[in-house]
Amino acid sequence: MILKIAFRNIFRQKRRTILTALAMIVGFTLSSLFIGWSDGIYSNIISTFTRNRIGHIQVHTEGYRARPSIYKTISDYEPVGETIQDISGVEAWTPRIYAAGLGSVGEKSTAVQVVGVDVVRENDATQLYQKVIEGRLFTENTTHEAVIGKRLAKILKAEVGSDFVIFSQAADGSLANDLYKIVGITESGDDRTDRTTCYINLAAAQELFVLNGRIHEIVVIVSNINHVGKITNKMKESLTNATLEVAPWQEVAKSFYNAMKTDQQGDAIGRFVILFIVAMGVLNTVLMSVLERTREYGLLKAVGTTPLQIFYLVICEVGIIALASIIVGALFGTFFNYLLSVYGITLSEELTYGGMKFGTMHAEVNVRSILIPTITVFCSAMLVSLYPAIKAARILPAKAMRVH
């Protein structure tokens, strides 16, 4: 009976019902867009950052991450990589060598970071070939070809076909220097990487730095970034070599991760403000409804309706409006998030975050963008309706009859 009366009361004052519902719908839609937009941006940043630079999980020998050194290497890395590949959820892995040195083209010289890569595995893991904007990527068997970053090429006034000389120190203390032909120029979107990085074949790097089959890092790419923690734990259990350290991207790029979490906390404050405004609007509308219907509630109590039944009546009215508003808001939120996920918004100026440049931002359609607004809108509506419901339940019939 209470539910039936609640339905009737909702449609008796259509204007008030529509205003209350609109407040909830707008709040739900804005909150859904806020979450979908935020998650889409962060997913894009994380995906680009990890794919382009650090991978999802990294494996090093003990102490390398704290103090990188050419001497801290992983020996016999192929069995380690095969063990990693057998773990469910691992998409690809690739070995790398890192060394600092001096790069020279003609009379121009600058500091460079030499990165030795297995070109086949690197392409599978990070799509290195997609970053080549001029020329080509060296092949698996070439030993004296190099690919350098766009900014580095500009500093050295180099182009495809230029001779590139690397000067450094090998692991045995000898002078490491050799001549390479620049066959390609890359652009990763990270100015610092493009300004210093030079890629050469893994075997060529091992020969140049006298590493004899050793590497510095294994980069692991997973199929679902949300499972990084679980896969990291599996890797720690599967790798029997106690000298190896396994770290997810959140630890490898701790400052980047902390900055991102701080930004997300700011987003949470924004969502709270939106829902607070919605809650105040609902409270105002419901309270006015109770005050306008004082005589009605007094009459209900006079004919035997209990205070608890009147309390439930107000709660049911708000609950019905809230549920209907959530359904409509979910449709709007999903629709707008989908449009933004497909077309995105192109920024007038590129955004730089964590060293990466982003020109177009896309939203994301996910469960969070529906679930969080659903819970918060419904709970806030129920919470703010408690005071009007209690006020209605405590109305005295004799006093209510004198209200005009």
C-alpha positions, -999 to +999 in steps of 0.1 A: +000+000+000+029+024+009+045+017-025+012+023-043+006+056-025+042+067-032+037+061-070+005+082-069+022+110-050+051+111-075+027+118-105+005+142-086+031+169-087+048+163-120+067+195-121+083+189-087+091+153-096+107+164-129+128+190-111+140+164-085+147+138-112+166+164-134+189+172-105+197+136-101+201+129-138+224+158-144+244+149-113+247+113-124+256+122-160+283+147-149+297+122-124+298+095-150+315+118-175+340+129-149+349+092-141+349+080-178+369+110-189+394+107-160+398+069-165+402+073-202+429+099-199+448+079-172+445+047-192+458+064-223+487+079-203+496+047-185+493+026-217+515+051-237+540+055-208+544+018-202+544+007-238+568+034-250+593+034-222+592+010-192+569-019-199+544-032-174+569-052-153+607-052-152+632-078-142+668-068-131+696-082-112+697-073-075+705-036-069+703-025-105+672-003-101+687+015-071+720+021-088+722+012-125+756-001-136+769-017-167+783-045-145+750-055-129+738-079-155+715-109-160+733-140-172+716-168-192+685-147-197+667-169-223+655-195-197+643-166-175+623-152-205+608-186-213+597-190-177+581-155-178+564-163-212+547-194-197+529-173-170+493-168-178+486-132-188+520-124-201+518-111-237+555-106-245+590-100-230+621-084-244+657-081-232+676-048-232+711-035-226+717+001-214+749+021-215+759+057-214+783+071-239+792+099-263+775+100-297+792+118-326+782+127-361+809+146-379+821+174-356+789+173-335+789+153-303+766+148-273+758+124-245+737+095-255+720+065-239+728+034-260+700+008-258+706-026-272+674-044-282+663-077-297+645-061-326+620-090-330+610-092-294+610-054-290+586-051-319+563-077-303+565-060-269+566-022-275+560-019-313+593-001-317+588-001-355+558+022-351+580+050-336+602+051-367+593+083-386+621+083-411+640+055-427+636+020-412+644-001-382+675-023-384+670-060-390+677-089-366+711-098-381+726-063-387+755-053-364+765-018-375+732+000-380+716+024-355+683+042-350+683+075-331+657+098-315+644+128-334+657+154-310+691+136-310+692+138-348+685+175-346+712+181-320+738+162-341+724+175-374+722+139-385+700+123-410+693+088-424+725+076-439+748+095-416+778+078-399+773+077-361+802+070-338+797+057-302+824+062-275+819+045-242+835+021-217+830-017-219+823-040-190+859-052-190+873-016-186+884-013-223+873+015-246+841+008-264+839+026-297+825+017-331+810+032-362+773+027-371+751+038-400+720+057-391+691+038-408+662+054-390+649+082-368+623+076-340+598+098-322+584+084-289+565+114-277+590+118-248+614+147-254+640+133-230+640+099-246+642+113-281+670+137-271+694+110-258+684+075-270+702+055-297+691+020-305+714-008-318+711-045-322+713-065-289+741-087-303+760-056-314+756-040-280+769-072-263+799-071-285+805-034-281+803-035-243+819-069-239+789-084-221+792-119-236+755-128-238+745-108-207+717-081-204+706-055-180+668-057-181+639-078-191+608-058-200+574-077-197+542-067-213+509-081-200+476-085-218+456-067-191+473-039-172+448-044-143+464-078-136+500-064-133+501-070-095+489-106-097+513-115-126+542-098-107+535-121-078+534-151-101+567-141-116+583-138-082+572-173-074+582-188-107+617-173-110+641-194-089+671-171-092+672-152-059+694-125-073+666-113-096+643-084-087+608-082-102+591-048-101+557-036-116+556-003-134+542+014-103+575+008-085+597+015-116+581+048-122+572+057-086+573+095-090+550+093-121+526+069-103+525+091-072+518+122-093+490+104-111+474+093-078+475+129-066+457+140-097+431+113-092+425+125-056+417+159-071+392+143-094+375+126-064+371+160-048+355+173-080+330+144-080+322+150-044+314+187-052+290+176-080+272+151-058+270+176-029+252+201-051+228+173-063+222+162-027+213+198-016+190+202-046+172+169-037+170+179+000+155+213-009+129+198-032+119+169-008+117+192+022+095+217+003+073+187-007+069+177+030+061+212+041+035+216+013+018+184+023+017+189+061-021+187+061-020+155+040+004+138+064-017+150+094-048+135+079-030+102+072-019+100+109-055+109+120-070+079+101-045+055+117-013+057+096+017+051+118+047+075+119+069+046+105+046+042+075+048+079+067+086+078+071+087+049+046+063+067+023+087+097+019+117+074+015+099+053-011+090+084-031+126+096-032+138+060-039+115+056-069+126+090-084+163+081-077+160+047-094+143+062-125+169+090-126+198+065-123+185+046-153+181+077-175+215+091-162+232+058-170+220+059-206+231+095-210+265+089-192+272+058-214+262+076-246+284+106-240+313+086-227+311+064-258+311+095-281+342+109-262+359+075-264+355+074-302+361+110-311+379+124-281+388+161-277+417+175-295+436+200-273+446+234-287+481+227-272+497+194-265+496+183-229+529+170-214+525+145-186+554+124-173+575+135-202+549+122-227+530+145-251+492+140-257+473+159-283+439+142-282+421+130-250+396+101-250+371+090-224+364+054-215+332+034-211+337+012-181+318-003-151+332+024-127+316+052-147+281+036-140+286+019-107+301+048-087+275+074-097+247+048-091+259+041-055+266+077-047+235+093-062+212+067-047+228+068-012+230+106-012+193+108-022+184+084+006+205+102+031+192+137+024+156+123+024+160+111+060+154+146+076+122+154+056+110+118+062+115+122+100+099+156+099+069+142+081+066+112+105+066+136+136+038+158+123+010+162+148-025+157+133-042+184+153-015+210+145-014+199+108-052+204+104-047+241+112-021+246+085-034+263+053 
